[in-house]
Amino acid sequence: MEWAAGYVTGSKGYQVEVNAEPVRMIFHAGKAMFGEVRSHALDVWVAYRYWQNQYGNPADSAPYVCTLHGVSTNSRKMNAAATGMTAKF
């Protein structure tokens, strides 16, 4: 098979999958409030996840993605953000 413009010739148009597992940024609030002794007593975090071309299916081309009235729903792309707090006793 030959490569052409990101697609494998003769295939259904599979593309390279980009999957960034949750990237998390952590603030050690326990260390800021109580010092080194309680370094991880309280952690506050934000996380972000990006997933494009889920399972190798193109994110923006019909008919290999879900469409609604002929318009792509971009169901093969996911962006997610989360926040949280972890407390240790």
Order of alpha helices (4+ residues) and beta strands (2+ residues): beta-beta-beta-alpha-beta-beta-beta-beta
